[in-house]
Amino acid sequence: STAHAVLQRAVQAAERTGIDADELTQLARNSQDRIAEVQRKKAAAQRRLRSAIAWVSREKTDALRRAIVEAQEVGLEHGEVQKAVEVLESYTKGSDAQHSTSLSAFLRQAKPTWSGQSLEAALAKLACVGIATVPDLHEALTHPDDHHLNERLRVSEQKVFSDETLRAFRSNLRQLS
């Protein structure tokens, strides 16, 4: 693969500069192990994404939402993730779409620098913990302890929002009040 070729060129360059061979061998081994780990994670995310697409229904979209978030987090090819997002959107059109759109607009207003992919990841992450509307988000942000937004995300094994993002959400909620 490309990563292995880059690694091999780096090893050869390091050898020419006189770096200790044992240290270089260990670094190369560690790098190859890390590359293999990332490839395993991507393959697992791809399998879960494809499986979730195959089993999605109008009533059961949570597994696909989680699979999309995981695929984005491990850096799976954008085209495949985008296809899954399109499948998800086709199942969530209608009454759910109105809530998602308003939540989407809220997130876009709170975090205007987010890319479309970041916005979709945030929406999918929120959906994984049962947040589909701005009032749902408000409750999760103001609820203490184990029902707080980031705690709910942690429990569902999702990446939590940064403090900066939480502040942006709260600030936007205050502007709506």
C-alpha positions in Angstrom: 0.0 0.0 0.0 1.0 3.7 -0.3 1.6 4.0 3.5 4.0 1.0 3.4 5.9 2.5 0.4 6.2 5.9 2.2 7.4 4.1 5.3 10.0 2.1 3.3 11.4 5.3 1.7 11.6 6.9 5.2 13.5 3.9 6.5 15.9 4.1 3.6 16.4 7.8 4.2 17.0 7.3 7.9 19.6 4.6 7.2 21.5 7.0 5.0 21.6 9.5 7.8 23.1 7.0 10.2 20.3 6.4 12.6 20.8 3.3 14.7 19.6 0.2 12.8 17.9 -1.4 15.9 16.1 1.8 16.7 15.1 2.2 13.1 13.8 -1.4 12.9 11.7 -0.9 16.0 10.3 2.4 14.7 9.5 0.7 11.4 7.8 -2.2 13.2 5.7 0.2 15.3 4.7 2.1 12.3 3.7 -1.0 10.4 1.7 -2.2 13.4 -0.1 1.2 13.6 -0.8 1.1 9.8 -2.3 -2.4 10.2 -4.4 -1.3 13.1 -5.8 1.7 11.2 -6.5 -0.6 8.2 -8.3 -3.1 10.5 -10.4 -0.3 12.0 -11.3 1.0 8.6 -12.3 -2.5 7.4 -14.4 -3.1 10.4 -16.1 0.3 10.0 -16.7 -0.5 6.4 -18.3 -3.8 7.2 -20.6 -2.3 9.8 -21.5 0.5 7.5 -22.5 -1.9 4.7 -24.4 -4.1 7.1 -26.2 -1.1 8.5 -27.2 0.0 5.0 -28.5 -3.5 4.2 -30.6 -3.6 7.3 -31.9 0.0 7.6 -35.6 0.7 7.6 -37.7 3.7 8.3 -38.1 2.5 11.9 -34.5 1.4 12.4 -32.0 4.1 11.4 -29.9 4.3 14.6 -27.5 1.5 13.6 -26.8 3.3 10.3 -26.3 6.6 12.1 -23.8 5.0 14.4 -22.0 3.3 11.5 -21.8 6.6 9.7 -20.2 8.4 12.7 -17.7 5.5 13.2 -16.8 5.5 9.5 -16.2 9.2 9.6 -14.1 9.0 12.7 -11.8 6.3 11.2 -11.4 8.2 8.0 -13.2 5.8 5.7 -13.4 6.9 2.1 -15.7 9.9 1.8 -17.7 8.5 -1.2 -18.7 5.4 0.7 -19.7 7.5 3.8 -21.6 9.9 1.5 -23.6 7.0 0.0 -24.6 5.9 3.5 -25.7 9.4 4.4 -27.8 9.5 1.3 -29.4 6.2 2.2 -30.1 7.5 5.7 -31.6 10.6 4.3 -33.9 8.6 2.1 -35.3 6.8 5.2 -35.6 9.9 7.3 -37.5 12.2 4.9 -40.9 13.4 6.1 -41.8 14.5 9.6 -38.4 13.5 10.9 -36.8 15.7 8.3 -38.4 18.8 9.6 -37.0 18.2 13.1 -33.6 17.3 11.7 -33.6 20.4 9.5 -34.3 22.7 12.4 -31.6 21.0 14.5 -29.3 21.1 11.5 -30.0 24.9 11.1 -29.3 25.3 14.8 -26.0 23.5 14.6 -25.0 25.4 11.5 -25.7 28.7 13.3 -23.8 27.6 16.4 -20.8 26.3 14.4 -20.8 28.2 11.1 -17.2 27.0 10.3 -18.2 23.3 10.3 -18.0 21.5 7.0 -21.0 19.6 5.7 -19.3 16.4 6.8 -18.8 17.7 10.3 -22.4 18.8 10.5 -23.6 15.4 9.3 -21.3 13.7 11.9 -22.7 15.8 14.6 -26.3 15.1 13.6 -25.6 11.4 13.4 -23.9 11.5 16.8 -26.8 13.3 18.4 -29.3 10.9 16.8 -27.4 8.0 18.4 -28.3 9.4 21.8 -31.9 10.2 20.9 -31.5 13.9 20.2 -33.5 15.0 17.0 -34.7 18.5 17.9 -33.4 21.7 19.4 -35.5 21.1 22.6 -33.9 17.6 22.9 -30.5 19.2 22.7 -31.4 21.9 25.2 -32.5 19.3 27.7 -29.3 17.3 27.2 -27.2 20.4 27.7 -28.9 21.4 30.9 -29.5 18.0 32.5 -27.1 17.2 35.3 -24.6 14.3 35.5 -25.5 11.0 33.8 -28.0 12.5 31.3 -25.8 15.4 30.3 -25.0 15.4 26.5 -21.4 14.3 26.7 -22.1 11.6 29.2 -24.8 10.2 27.0 -22.3 10.3 24.1 -19.7 8.5 26.2 -22.1 5.8 27.2 -23.0 5.2 23.6 -19.3 5.1 22.7 -19.5 8.3 20.6 -16.9 11.0 20.4 -17.9 13.8 22.9 -18.2 17.4 21.9 -15.4 19.8 22.9 -16.0 22.4 25.6 -15.8 25.1 22.9 -18.6 23.4 20.9 -20.7 23.0 24.0 -20.3 26.7 24.8 -21.3 27.6 21.2 -24.4 25.4 21.6 -25.3 27.1 24.9 -24.7 30.6 23.5 -26.9 29.8 20.5 -29.7 28.5 22.8 -29.5 31.7 24.9 -29.9 33.8 21.7 -33.1 31.7 20.8 -34.6 32.4 24.3 
